[in-house]
Amino acid sequence: MKLKLEIKGDSTLWILTAILALVGTITVYSASSNLAFSGGASTLVDLAKHLFFIGAGFGLMYAVHRVDYNLFGSFSRLLLVPVAILLVYTLVNGVNVSNASRWIRLPMGQTFQTSALASVVLITYLARYLALRSKEELRSFKATFLPLIFPILLVVGLILPANFSTAALIFGVSILLLFIGGYALKNLFILAGSGLVALAIFVALVYAFPNMSNRVATWKTRIESFSSGDSAENYQVTKAKMAIAEGQYLGKGPGKSALKNFLPQSNSDFIFAVIVEEWGTLGGGLIIVVFIWILFRFLRIANRAKTSFGSLLSLGLGLVILAQALVNLSVAVNLIPVTGQTLPLVSKGGTSIWMTAIALGMIQSVSRGKSQSNSSLDDEALNIESPSDEKTALNPENLSHV
């Protein structure tokens, strides 16, 4: 009995994804050597774990891309409340590292970052809601507050205390997706203002109750050290810049990075610096080109999607992936303060790899074109209108801000 794997979707995107994973695996193995030895571990064990995460990630991507993407819209509505509960549990009883409770403990000593799951579920939910509403319905802030705005504020608010960068990233992508989806501009200003007010209230509460566990002091230190150029506080950034400079045009060669020994996060947050040191400006530039190419593939998939939901889903999830990459690259070259964001599919980290793979699988499902006008979304059972009846494709008539 032969097992036949039918891989469809955007073939170029599959190849670009594989390139990132391959470069990431080579660099993670190189960058992890000093970290493994200093911790008394084995580089081969570390490599095996990373290969497992990559292999499982591609397995998830393949499985998800075989599913009718309209099902994701149904699941997102069902998962929104459980995800919010999971975020609350993470804040209260999560694994605390550097005064940040971002992970929950899984069996076999593994951890899972719940905010990564929350971002995928929230963006999918927003894409579905926008696809099912007319422009007239999206003009009322009051009517859309509970079903549209409140979930954004809730998810972002639960992530904010432990992970400002992820909360800001999700909030920014959500606003951009609402803009693309035709949400009234005045309502977007209200939403952005509400977010800033909520942040100000949170910071005020932290200063009023200094014993409350929070990350505000860390945010303040990072911003101040970034602004002042304090070399003591910017130790990793300084070493990352040195690594990039050492790489010159062609690099030192795979595995020959010297500065990785001085970067505590050489296999995750600052992996791009190791790539440039070993592969040179040419190799680092090619990584950037790959991400830009991926951006154009996302836009192509969104433009060719059969439904507005498919278009918005592709754009929303794609923006999350690319925004995360942009933040990571910006930190490595000292354009913004340190955030802790990984480089998608390149950095070490099971949660990041798997959730990125799931998001890419969902985008590939849109590209695969499994959707039908009377699809498995089961709109009648959910008592909603079909996305294909309300809006059909990503064009100026349907999405007024594109």
C-alpha positions as CSV (number, residue, x, y, z in Angstrom):
1,M,0.0,0.0,0.0
2,K,1.6,3.3,-1.1
3,L,1.2,6.4,0.9
4,K,0.7,9.3,-1.5
5,L,1.2,12.9,-0.2
6,E,-0.7,15.3,-2.3
7,I,0.9,18.8,-1.8
8,K,-1.0,21.6,-3.3
9,G,-1.2,25.4,-2.8
10,D,1.5,27.9,-3.6
11,S,4.5,25.8,-4.7
12,T,6.8,28.9,-4.4
13,L,5.7,29.5,-0.8
14,W,6.5,25.8,0.0
15,I,10.0,26.2,-1.3
16,L,10.6,29.5,0.4
17,T,9.4,28.0,3.7
18,A,11.7,25.1,3.3
19,I,14.7,27.4,2.6
20,L,14.0,29.3,5.9
21,A,13.8,26.1,7.8
22,L,17.0,24.7,6.3
23,V,19.0,27.9,7.0
24,G,17.5,28.0,10.5
25,T,18.4,24.4,11.2
26,I,22.1,24.9,10.2
27,T,22.4,28.2,12.1
28,V,20.6,26.9,15.2
29,Y,23.0,23.9,15.3
30,S,25.9,26.3,15.0
31,A,24.6,28.9,17.5
32,S,23.5,26.3,20.0
33,S,27.0,24.8,20.4
34,N,28.3,27.2,23.0
35,L,24.9,27.2,24.9
36,A,24.8,23.4,25.0
37,F,28.3,23.0,26.3
38,S,27.9,25.8,28.9
39,G,24.7,24.0,30.1
40,G,26.3,20.6,30.1
41,A,24.0,19.4,27.2
42,S,24.8,17.9,23.8
43,T,24.7,19.7,20.5
44,L,23.3,16.6,18.8
45,V,20.4,16.4,21.3
46,D,19.7,20.1,20.7
47,L,19.8,19.5,17.0
48,A,17.5,16.5,17.3
49,K,14.9,18.5,19.2
50,H,15.0,21.3,16.6
51,L,14.6,18.8,13.8
52,F,11.7,17.3,15.6
53,F,10.0,20.7,15.9
54,I,10.7,21.4,12.2
55,G,9.5,18.0,11.1
56,A,6.3,18.2,13.2
57,G,5.8,21.8,12.0
58,F,5.9,20.7,8.3
59,G,3.5,17.9,9.2
60,L,1.1,20.3,10.8
61,M,1.4,22.6,7.8
62,Y,0.6,19.8,5.4
63,A,-2.3,18.6,7.5
64,V,-3.8,22.1,7.9
65,H,-3.4,22.9,4.2
66,R,-5.6,19.9,3.3
67,V,-8.5,21.4,5.3
68,D,-11.2,23.6,3.8
69,Y,-10.2,27.0,5.1
70,N,-13.8,28.1,5.9
71,L,-13.7,25.6,8.8
72,F,-11.0,27.8,10.4
73,G,-13.5,30.6,10.7
74,S,-16.0,28.3,12.6
75,F,-13.3,27.0,14.9
76,S,-12.0,30.5,15.7
77,R,-15.3,31.5,17.1
78,L,-15.4,28.4,19.2
79,L,-11.8,28.7,20.4
80,L,-11.9,32.4,21.3
81,V,-13.2,31.9,24.9
82,P,-11.0,28.9,25.7
83,V,-8.0,30.8,24.4
84,A,-8.9,33.8,26.7
85,I,-9.1,31.3,29.6
86,L,-5.7,29.9,28.7
87,L,-4.2,33.4,28.7
88,V,-5.6,34.0,32.2
89,Y,-4.2,30.7,33.4
90,T,-0.8,31.7,31.9
91,L,-0.8,35.0,33.8
92,V,-1.8,33.4,37.1
93,N,-0.1,30.0,37.0
94,G,2.3,30.1,34.0
95,V,6.1,29.4,33.9
96,N,7.8,32.6,35.1
97,V,11.0,33.6,33.5
98,S,12.6,37.0,34.1
99,N,9.4,38.2,35.8
100,A,7.4,37.3,32.7
101,S,4.7,34.5,32.8
102,R,4.4,33.7,29.1
103,W,4.4,29.9,29.0
104,I,2.5,27.0,30.4
105,R,4.1,23.7,31.4
106,L,3.4,20.7,29.2
107,P,4.3,17.0,29.8
108,M,7.9,15.9,29.3
109,G,9.3,19.2,30.6
110,Q,8.1,21.2,27.5
111,T,6.5,24.6,27.6
112,F,4.0,26.3,25.3
113,Q,3.6,30.1,24.7
114,T,-0.1,30.7,24.7
115,S,0.1,34.2,23.1
116,A,1.2,32.5,19.8
117,L,-2.0,30.5,19.7
118,A,-4.0,33.5,20.7
119,S,-2.7,35.5,17.7
120,V,-3.7,32.9,15.2
121,V,-7.2,32.4,16.7
122,L,-7.9,36.2,17.0
123,I,-6.8,37.1,13.5
124,T,-8.9,34.2,12.1
125,Y,-11.9,35.4,14.1
126,L,-11.5,39.0,12.9
127,A,-11.1,37.9,9.3
128,R,-14.3,35.9,9.5
129,Y,-16.3,38.7,11.2
130,L,-15.2,41.3,8.6
131,A,-16.0,39.0,5.7
132,L,-19.5,38.4,7.0
133,R,-20.4,42.1,7.5
134,S,-21.3,44.8,5.0
135,K,-19.7,48.2,5.0
136,E,-22.8,49.7,6.5
137,E,-22.7,47.3,9.4
138,L,-19.0,48.1,10.0
139,R,-19.7,51.8,10.4
140,S,-21.2,51.6,13.9
141,F,-18.7,51.4,16.7
142,K,-21.4,50.6,19.2
143,A,-22.8,47.7,17.2
144,T,-19.4,46.2,16.6
145,F,-17.9,46.8,20.0
146,L,-18.8,43.5,21.7
147,P,-18.3,41.1,18.7
148,L,-15.3,42.8,17.1
149,I,-13.5,45.3,19.4
150,F,-13.9,43.6,22.7
151,P,-12.1,40.4,21.7
152,I,-9.1,42.5,20.5
153,L,-8.9,44.4,23.7
154,L,-9.4,41.3,25.8
155,V,-6.7,39.2,24.1
156,V,-4.2,42.0,23.9
157,G,-4.9,43.0,27.5
158,L,-4.2,39.5,28.8
159,I,-1.0,39.3,26.8
160,L,0.3,42.8,27.7
161,P,1.4,42.3,31.4
162,A,4.0,39.7,30.4
163,N,4.7,40.4,26.8
164,F,4.4,43.9,25.6
165,S,6.0,43.3,22.1
166,T,3.6,40.5,21.2
167,A,0.6,42.5,22.5
168,A,1.7,45.5,20.5
169,L,2.3,43.4,17.4
170,I,-1.2,41.7,17.6
171,F,-2.9,45.0,18.3
172,G,-1.2,46.7,15.3
173,V,-1.9,43.8,12.9
174,S,-5.6,43.8,14.1
175,I,-6.0,47.5,13.4
176,L,-4.4,47.1,10.0
177,L,-6.6,44.1,9.2
178,L,-9.7,46.1,10.2
179,F,-8.6,48.9,8.0
180,I,-8.2,46.5,5.0
181,G,-11.5,44.9,5.8
182,G,-13.4,48.2,5.5
183,Y,-13.9,49.1,9.1
184,A,-14.8,52.8,9.5
185,L,-11.7,55.0,9.8
186,K,-13.1,57.0,12.7
187,N,-13.8,53.8,14.6
188,L,-10.1,52.7,14.1
189,F,-9.0,56.0,15.7
190,I,-11.3,55.2,18.6
191,L,-9.9,51.7,18.9
192,A,-6.3,53.0,18.8
193,G,-7.1,55.6,21.4
194,S,-8.7,53.0,23.6
195,G,-5.6,50.9,23.4
196,L,-3.4,53.8,24.4
197,V,-5.6,54.7,27.3
198,A,-5.7,51.1,28.5
199,L,-1.9,51.0,28.3
200,A,-1.6,54.2,30.3
201,I,-4.0,52.9,33.0
202,F,-2.0,49.7,33.2
203,V,1.3,51.6,33.7
204,A,-0.4,53.8,36.3
205,L,-1.6,50.8,38.2
206,V,1.9,49.3,38.2
207,Y,3.3,52.5,39.7
208,A,0.5,52.7,42.2
209,F,1.0,49.0,43.3
210,P,4.8,48.4,42.9
211,N,4.6,44.9,44.4
212,M,2.4,43.7,41.5
213,S,4.2,41.3,39.2
214,N,4.8,43.1,35.9
215,R,7.3,43.8,33.1
216,V,7.1,47.6,33.1
217,A,10.5,48.1,34.7
218,T,12.0,45.9,32.0
219,W,10.3,47.9,29.3
220,K,11.6,51.1,30.8
221,T,15.1,49.8,31.1
222,R,15.2,48.6,27.5
223,I,13.9,51.8,26.1
224,E,16.2,54.0,28.2
225,S,19.3,51.9,27.4
226,F,18.3,51.9,23.7
227,S,17.9,55.7,23.7
228,S,21.1,56.4,25.7
229,G,23.3,53.7,24.0
230,D,24.3,52.3,27.3
231,S,26.8,49.5,26.4
232,A,26.3,47.7,29.6
233,E,22.6,47.3,29.2
234,N,22.9,46.8,25.4
235,Y,25.4,44.0,25.7
236,Q,23.6,41.6,23.3
237,V,22.9,44.3,20.8
238,T,26.5,45.4,20.8
239,K,27.7,41.8,20.3
240,A,25.1,41.3,17.5
241,K,26.3,44.4,15.7
242,M,29.9,43.2,16.0
243,A,28.9,39.8,14.6
244,I,27.2,41.5,11.6
245,A,30.3,43.6,11.0
246,E,32.6,40.6,11.3
247,G,30.7,38.8,8.6
248,Q,31.6,41.3,5.9
249,Y,30.4,40.3,2.4
250,L,30.8,36.5,2.3
251,G,31.0,35.6,6.0
252,K,33.3,33.2,7.9
253,G,31.6,30.0,6.9
254,P,28.9,27.8,8.5
255,G,29.7,27.0,12.1
256,K,32.6,29.5,12.3
257,S,30.9,32.3,14.2
258,A,33.0,33.6,17.1
259,L,30.5,36.2,18.5
260,K,27.9,33.5,19.1
261,N,29.8,32.6,22.2
262,F,29.0,36.1,23.6
263,L,25.3,36.1,22.7
264,P,23.0,34.4,25.3
265,Q,20.2,34.3,22.8
266,S,22.3,33.4,19.7
267,N,19.9,30.7,18.6
268,S,16.7,32.7,18.9
269,D,16.4,36.5,19.3
270,F,19.8,37.3,17.7
271,I,20.1,34.4,15.2
272,F,20.2,36.8,12.3
273,A,23.5,38.3,13.6
274,V,25.0,34.7,13.6
275,I,23.6,34.2,10.1
276,V,25.3,37.3,8.8
277,E,28.6,36.5,10.6
278,E,28.7,33.1,9.1
279,W,27.2,33.7,5.7
280,G,28.1,37.4,5.3
281,T,26.0,40.3,4.1
282,L,25.1,38.3,1.0
283,G,23.6,35.5,3.1
284,G,21.8,38.0,5.4
285,G,20.5,39.9,2.4
286,L,19.2,36.7,0.9
287,I,17.2,36.0,4.0
288,I,15.6,39.4,3.8
289,V,14.9,38.8,0.1
290,V,13.2,35.5,1.0
291,F,10.9,37.3,3.5
292,I,10.1,40.0,0.9
293,W,9.3,37.2,-1.6
294,I,7.0,35.6,0.9
295,L,5.2,38.9,1.3
296,F,4.5,39.0,-2.4
297,R,3.2,35.4,-2.3
298,F,0.9,36.3,0.5
299,L,-0.5,39.2,-1.5
300,R,-0.9,37.0,-4.6
301,I,-2.8,34.4,-2.6
302,A,-5.0,37.0,-1.0
303,N,-5.8,38.6,-4.4
304,R,-6.7,35.3,-6.0
305,A,-8.8,33.9,-3.1
306,K,-12.3,32.9,-3.9
307,T,-13.9,34.7,-0.9
308,S,-13.3,37.8,1.1
309,F,-12.7,35.6,4.2
310,G,-9.9,33.8,2.3
311,S,-8.3,37.1,1.3
312,L,-8.5,38.6,4.8
313,L,-7.3,35.4,6.4
314,S,-4.2,35.3,4.2
315,L,-3.4,38.9,4.7
316,G,-3.9,38.8,8.5
317,L,-1.9,35.7,9.2
318,G,0.8,36.8,6.7
319,L,1.1,40.2,8.4
320,V,1.6,38.5,11.8
321,I,4.5,36.4,10.4
322,L,6.1,39.2,8.5
323,A,5.7,41.7,11.4
324,Q,7.4,39.3,13.7
325,A,10.3,38.9,11.2
326,L,10.6,42.6,10.8
327,V,10.8,43.2,14.6
328,N,13.4,40.5,15.0
329,L,15.6,41.8,12.2
330,S,15.2,45.4,13.5
331,V,16.4,44.4,16.9
332,A,19.4,42.6,15.5
333,V,20.6,45.8,13.7
334,N,19.6,48.0,16.7
335,L,16.8,49.9,15.0
336,I,14.4,49.2,17.9
337,P,14.9,48.0,21.6
338,V,15.2,44.3,22.4
339,T,11.7,42.6,22.2
340,G,12.2,38.9,22.5
341,Q,10.5,38.2,19.1
342,T,11.9,35.2,17.2
343,L,12.7,35.0,13.5
344,P,9.8,32.8,12.1
345,L,11.0,29.3,11.0
346,V,14.6,30.2,11.6
347,S,15.0,30.7,15.3
348,K,14.9,27.9,17.8
349,G,11.5,27.4,19.6
350,G,8.8,24.8,19.3
351,T,5.9,27.1,19.9
352,S,7.0,29.7,17.3
353,I,7.8,27.0,14.7
354,W,4.5,25.1,15.2
355,M,2.2,28.2,15.2
356,T,4.0,29.7,12.2
357,A,3.6,26.4,10.4
358,I,-0.1,26.2,11.3
359,A,-0.6,29.8,10.0
360,L,1.2,29.0,6.8
361,G,-0.9,25.9,6.4
362,M,-4.0,28.0,6.7
363,I,-2.7,30.4,4.0
364,Q,-1.8,27.4,1.8
365,S,-5.4,26.1,2.3
366,V,-6.6,29.4,0.8
367,S,-4.2,29.1,-2.1
368,R,-5.3,25.5,-2.6
369,G,-8.8,26.7,-3.3
370,K,-10.7,24.2,-1.3
371,S,-13.5,26.7,-0.5
372,Q,-16.9,26.5,-2.1
373,S,-19.8,28.9,-1.9
374,N,-21.8,26.4,0.2
375,S,-18.7,25.0,2.0
376,S,-18.1,23.2,5.3
377,L,-18.4,26.4,7.2
378,D,-22.0,25.3,7.8
379,D,-23.4,28.8,7.9
380,E,-27.0,27.7,8.3
381,A,-26.1,25.9,11.5
382,L,-24.3,29.0,12.8
383,N,-27.2,31.2,11.6
384,I,-24.9,33.5,9.5
385,E,-24.7,34.5,5.9
386,S,-22.2,32.9,3.6
387,P,-19.0,34.9,3.0
388,S,-19.3,34.3,-0.7
389,D,-22.7,35.8,-0.7
390,E,-21.7,38.9,1.2
391,K,-18.2,39.6,-0.3
392,T,-16.5,37.6,-2.9
393,A,-12.9,38.6,-3.5
394,L,-10.2,41.1,-2.6
395,N,-11.2,44.0,-4.8
396,P,-11.9,47.7,-4.4
397,E,-15.6,47.2,-4.4
398,N,-15.6,44.7,-1.5
399,L,-12.6,45.9,0.6
400,S,-12.8,49.7,0.3
401,H,-9.4,50.5,1.9
402,V,-7.3,48.2,-0.2
